[in-house]
Amino acid sequence: MDKTKNRIFYWDNIKGFLMLLTVFAHMLLPFQDNEAINSIFDYIYMFHMPAFVFLSGFFGKSDKSHGFEAIIKLVFLYFIFNSAMWLIYGDKSILEPMYSYWYLIALVVWRLTAHHLAKFSDITLILGAVAIIIGFFPSVDNSFAASRIISFYPFYMSGYLLPKEKGNKLAEETYSRRIPKGIMWLALASAAAFVFRTIFRFTDDSLLMFGYTETFEAFGRLAIIVTAVLALMAMRYIAPSKEIPLLSMMGRNSLWIFLIHRPITLVVSSLIENSNYPVIISASAAATIVICIAFGNNYIAAPLNRFAQQGAEIFTLHKKGINAAKLAAVAVASAFVIHAVAGVYSDTDNTVEELTPAVQTNDVLYRTMSAHQHTAFDNAFRLTFAGDLILLEDQVKRAYNGSGYDFSDVFEYTEGYISSADLAIGVFEGPMAGEAAGYSTSNYDDGKQLALNFPDEFGEAVKAAGFDLVTTANNHLLDKGIQGAVRTLDKLDEIGLDHIGSYRTAAEKENTHIKLLECQGIKFAVLAYTYGSNNYTSDELTSPALAHLTSVISGTSGEQFEILKEQVRKDFDEAKSLDPDLIVVLPHIGTQFSNSIDAEQETWFGIFKEFGADIILGDHPHAVEPVYISDYNGRNIFEAYCPGNFANIYRENQGDTSILAEVYIDRNTKQIIGGGIVPLYTQASADGNFRALPIYEIQYNDDLRKELSTDDIARADNSNKIITEVLFGSRMDINSVTERYYFDGNGFMRSITNGLEITDEIKRSCLFKAMSNADSICFIGDSVTEGTKNGGCPWYEPMLEHLDGKQITNHSKGGCTVSYIIDTIGEIPSSDLYVIAIGTNDVRYRDEEVCAMTAEAFSERINELRTKLLEKNSSAEFAFIAPWYSTDGDSVSVLPFDAKLSLNEEYTASLEKFCNENNIIFINANPYIAEKLSHSPADKYLLDHIHPNSGTGVIMYSEAVLMSGE
């Protein structure tokens, strides 16, 4: 074998290896909420693209590379493949390349310009500087791949300027001489990748070379460049020169793997999204190998190469006749025309409810939390943070039992949530100065002077509820003077409740103002601050006489602000020196009774993030304020501005509304993966104390509900709406409440509704048997099937936990009739079983253009639908559900209630006859539903006149369908 062939295999082996990594990374892309997968993805993306670009530059030296035919070939391939992906998945501007196809545009630009720019001395360094600087210009984005063309250009130029002889020299060296150096370069690259990823915590946008959000990211880009250079050197020394059959073949045909793999990875990833992480990684690796072999073999590459050549010859006049390339170009162009025409008429489709703003405008379909996300959260370390633990005058008096004070009922229904946390933190907002100092006066805004003081038993109750740490940095710290503040700490020590935020002496503050906690292998450094204390100015609190009592943050500018900011910086420097995994800050700051963040909060939270905070748990406003996960220089930051009061007698200004805020931390990586919210409502019986009640318990705990009035339920419903609007941007009523609302960096995630009990009777039902025997099930219907009105929870969702391993799809649309389903038949996948619930809108709307106006016409369209679905799978089975029952007061229906019921029964009878004649499963769930509604308030199950709520409603509808089949 001659050296030329050796050199070809050498480069092919490198390209084949890089192609495997590329496909594998794209398989893992949707699963980066898992830290192990995210690490694999990040490490691949730190070098694989720069290495590919370098190779493109090395092989792009010839005049032929920037000749007309070569450029036209790239343009043709971009037009075909990018356009096809845009037409299928297009959710962005046509000017922005889809997925990996930006690289084709980049090659066009680089090939047309490199031979000109190469004439300038130090051009690679200049391009490197430009690559770093361009990140400061957000207007240079992914339109026409501009940001990536500029940012990766230094690697292309490096390959372009590397002489062919010098580049091939390594291939000629014996492997035994090269491998030690290769291992050295690999070690350097690995170390650099680990260190830089730890420091910069790269986001996907950083790795894709998009614009910076923070100045700090410029150094991160430089780190990526350094890592990529080291990795490229390692590959060049380690790559074998001999042919490795499959690997060399993949490298030689890497263009076609690159062009075809992306849509396949999207499909395969969607099929494994509910698997556990080991399965996801294994399946992704297997799929990667299959894809690369399937599209990187010579048998596939040969016709595809001819296809590309035909594309380049389209503009060659002497080449006439029809070929595959011309047909593809015409097909894509025609698809664009059809897409444009369809867009013009998209506002006049068959979805009547979509045309009615009162029906469809405010509907929100939430993301659903996947099975592997649930597993990650369930296995994570949970930090729970409660709002202000505060006692006003009558709260103290209500706790008196004749011989002392009992506050256990305050925590009766929340103790389980608090004590089960791995770390529970609260805000102890007031002193325990002793009975002689006088307990709390005033219930707030009642004309009395407000001064707080809690019985010692309250501290014991807080400890017994499960709190591990409280902050005493608050504006009521000195309500009973310095001695009261000191006694508070003495009593907390006696009780055994850890604390931070106030101090007895300067020496104590010096030694304990940073609390280092190690919980289950995770080290937390905790800092606490307050904006001030009642009856004292900031100057007084920071004076030598009082400075030891607490730590102050105040203002947004000025000399004192700068002094306080510098002290906070020193605190963070000291905290970092303790080498914690996470830094937690507990600031008492904000505007009272406001759901919005004020300028002081925004300023100081920004300072904390800048200095290195990972978790910021604020309080003081006595109202629920935003809680979310933000990205700061690639770090996930948990920010809670205020959870509201824990339980408070003052219930005006949303005083009865609060939350438990939860931080979820991966136990292995020590990184924040998400958050949770337990919504709370404050309630008291005539003779009891004010207690925090989880709204989920209010809705589903039968024993608790017996203690509550309808007014309590209504107020709890309002609290839930306030909480969800403030935190997630939309109001959810109490019927949609879950035990916890989960979220991650992308916002709220809806939990799957479970709770359906599968009885022996259900197991014997025809539908349950059919679903058990099917590998794939497609549910088809209208808004009840889509979950249009309840956040995206379909009527059948409670069944899903009993259909594990089945491929479940949903084709539905709020407001649609059977005609819409027929018109969109092309979007419905082939399935073993179709469960179809359609027709209620044909009855309700009475619109000749979109509705089946008679029962006979309805059955005819049902038959047409079934016939078209059988063309997808001739052995498919069907289950038809009668048009859904709707109550009186149906504002969308044009018919009187009795007439609507009568017509619905006609359509149902016609559907039943059709099913019986064709030996198809028929289900009429309406009698079961009507019976349930006749004995319970409608709002127990329904959101309105027809839509089940996402809790008891969909469970009841699932039961109704399974219990009603023939």
C-alpha positions, 0 to 999 in steps of 0.5 A: 500500500503506497503512502498516498493511500495511507494518507487518504485513510488517515484523513478519512479515519479522522473524518469518520470519528468526527462524524460518529461524534456529531451524530451521537451528540445530536442524538443526545441534544434533547436530553441535556437536563441530565448532567452526564448527558450534558457533559458528553454533549458539551465535551463533543461540541468543544472540539468536533466542529472546529476540527471539521472546519479545519479539515474543510480548510485543508482540503479546500486549497485547490482552484477547483474548490472555489470554482463555479461547479463546486460552489453551485453544488453546495448551493444546490444541496443547501436549497434541497436539504435545508428547504425540506427541513424548513418545510417540515420543522420550520419554526424560524425565519427562512433566512436562518439555516435549519439545524446543521445545514448552516455548514453548507453556507459557511463552506460557500463563503469560506471557499470564495474568500479564503484564497483572497484573505490568505494573502494577508500576513497573520490572517489566522490571528486576525480572524481569531481576534474577530471571532472573539470580538464578534460575540459582542455584536448580538445583531450578528446572529444566525441569519445566513449563519453569519455568527458561526461563519465568522467565529469558526473562520480561524479554523478554516484558515488554519487548515487552508494555510497548512501545506499539504506536505506538512499536513500529510507528514504525520500520516507517514510516521510510524504509529509507535512514534506518534502515539506517545505525543498523541496521548500527551495532546489528548491529556492536555485537551481533556484537562483543558476541557474539564477545567474550562467547562467547570469555570465557564459552564458553557451554554449551547449558545456559547458552544454554537458561537452565538452572541454573548449575553455577558462579557465573561463569555468572551473568555469562554470562547477563547477557552473553546478555541484553545481546547479545540486546538489541543483536541485537533492535535491529539486526533492528528497524532492518534489517528491511524494511517491504515484503513479501518474498514467501516470508519474509513468508509464513513469518513470518505462518505461523511458528506451524506451522513452529515446531510441526512442524519439530522431528521433521523436523529430527531425522530429516534430521539422522540421515540426514546424520550421517556426512557431512563438515561442508561437506555437513552445513551445506549440507544443513541450510541446504537442509532449513531452506528446504524445511521453512519453505516447506513448513509456512509457506505459506498452503495448509498454514496454513489447514487447520492454523489451522482445526485449532487453532480446533477444538481451542479449541472442544472445551470449548465445549458448543454445538460438537458433532460429530466433527472432526480436533481431537477425533480427534487428542485422542482418539488421543493420550489413547488412546496414553497409555493403551496406553503405560501398559498396555504398561509394566505388562507390559514385564517379560514380553516375549519376550526370554528373555535379558533375563529372565536376569540372568546373561545380560543384566545387565552388557551395555553398548552404547557410543556409536560414533564417527561418521565426521565425529568421526573426521575431526575427530580425525585432523586435530586437533593431538595432544598425547601424555603418557607416565607416569613415565620411571623406571629402577630398579636392574635396569632400569639393569643390563639396559641395560648392553652392555659399553661403555655403556647401551642403552635403545632397546628400552624404546621399541621399540614405542611410539616410533611413537606418541610421535614422531608426536605434534605435541607429546610430554611425559614425566615424567623421574622421576630425576636424571642425576647421573653414574656416580660418584654411583652408579646407581639402587639397589633394585627397590622393596620389596626391602629396599634403600634406594631412590635413583634415578640414570639413565645419560646414555644414558637421556636420549638414548633419551627424546629419540630416542623422540620426546619434545619436553618433560619435566618434572623436578618430582618427588619423586626430584629430589634423590635425588643432591643438588643437584649431581645435580639441576643436572647433570640439567639440564646433560645435558638441555640437551646432549641437546637435550631441553626441560625444565621443573620444576627450575632451577639458580638463582633467576634461571633459575627466575624466567625459565623457570618458565613454558615458552612453546611454539609448535607448529604455530601453537598457543601453550602456556604450561606450568607444572610442580609437585611435592608435594615431594622425598624426604628434604626437607620442604615447609618446607625446599623452600620455604626461601630456600636451596632455593626456586629448585630447583622449584615446590611444591604441597602440602596442602589447607588451612592457612597454608602451603597458602594461601601456595603457592596464592597463588604458583600464582595469580601463576604463572597470572597471568604465564602469561596475560600471555603470551597463550597459546592453552592453559595446560598444568599438569604436577603430580606429586602423588597417592597411590601405587598407587591408581586413585582420586583423593585429596583433595590431587589434587582440591583442586589440580586444582580450583585449576588449573581455577579459575585458568585451566588447560586441560590438566592432566597429572598423575603420581606414583601409579604406577597408572592414574587417571581421564582425562576431559574436564570442563566448567568454565565452558563450557571443555573441560578435559582432566584426566589424574590419572595415566597410570601408569609408562611401563615399570617393573621393579616390576610389583606393584600394577599396575606393568605397566599404563599408558597414553599419554594424548592430547589432541586440539586443533582446529587452527583454534579452538585448542579441546580436542575430545577425548582418546585412550588408548593402553593399554600393558603392561610386559613383558621377555624373560629377557635384555631390558629392560622395555618398554612394549607397546601392547596393540593390538600385543600382540593383532594384531602377529604378530611381537611375539606370537611373543616373548610367552608366554601369561602375557604375553597374560593379564597384558596382558588384565588390564591392558586390563581395569584401564585400561578400568574405571578410565577408562570404567567397564566392563572390556573384554577384550583381544579388544575392544582398539583401537589407541586408545580415544577419548573426548570430554566425553560419555565413551568412543566406540567405533571402527568395526571395519574390516579386512575384505578384499573379494576377487574371490570375495566380490565375486561372492557373491550377498549382496555383489551384493545389497548393492551394488545396494541403496540401503537395507539393514536387518540384523535379528537377535539379540545377534550382530546387536545386538552385545550382548556386545561393546559394540555391535559387530554381526557385519556392522560390518566390511562397512560401510566397503565400503557407503559411501553406503548407508542402514544400519539395525539392528533386533535385540535380545539374546536374541530369537527370531523371534517377537520380530521379528514382534511388533516389525515396526512398528519395522522401517523399509522397506528395499531389502534385509533381511539376517536372521540369526535362529533360534539362540535358538529352538533354544537356549531351547526355550520354547514361549511364545517359540520356534518349537519345530519346524523347520517352525514356524520356517519358517512364522514366517520366512514370516510375517516376510517377508510383513509386511516385503513390506507395507513394500516390495513389491519388497524383497529378502531374505537369510536367514542360518542360525541361528548356530553355538554351541559346547559349554559354552553355559550358556543352552541347555537341550540337550546339545551334540550335540542342539543341533547336530542341531536347529540343522541341522534348522532350517537345512535347513528355512530353506534349503528355504524360501529355495530355494522362494521364490528368496531368498538363503540363507546358511549361515555355520556350516561356515566358522565351525566350520572356523575355530574347529577350527583356532584357540583359540576366544578368538581369535574368540569372547567366549563360546560364540556371540558374536564379539569386536569385532575378529577375531571380527566380521571372521571372521563377515563373511567367513563370511557373504559367502563362504557364500552361494548 
